[in-house]
Amino acid sequence: MIDAGYSLAQIAVIAGVTALIRFLPFLVFHKGTPKAVLYLGEVLPYAIIGMLVVYCLKNVSFISGTHGIPEGLSVLLVVLLHRWRHNTLLSIAGGTVCYMVLVQAVF
């Protein structure tokens, strides 16, 4: 059995590191945020989304099986939902449900 003191010390260290990670940018950039960091804040979300799309679609075969139809329809639904409602969670959930229904029930 793990000692209660050990567990409390572990929780304290985890909380301390989490707080340090969250407060460190404010301590480091107290005079203002560098232009490079602002630039990365603007372009990285789009780069990450692009990487996720490539990763999710990397094993899709357009010449066999379902020919990528469930994946293509789900991606289209995600784009349409996001353009319509601008809600990331709705877009992700809608695309996931669409893909699962197509794969499990249709194809």
Secondary structure as GFF3:
##gff-version 3
##sequence-region A 1 107
A	DSSP	alpha_helix	4	28	.	.	.	ID=ss1
A	DSSP	alpha_helix	35	57	.	.	.	ID=ss2
A	DSSP	alpha_helix	69	85	.	.	.	ID=ss3
A	DSSP	alpha_helix	88	101	.	.	.	ID=ss4
A	DSSP	pi_helix	102	106	.	.	.	ID=ss5
###
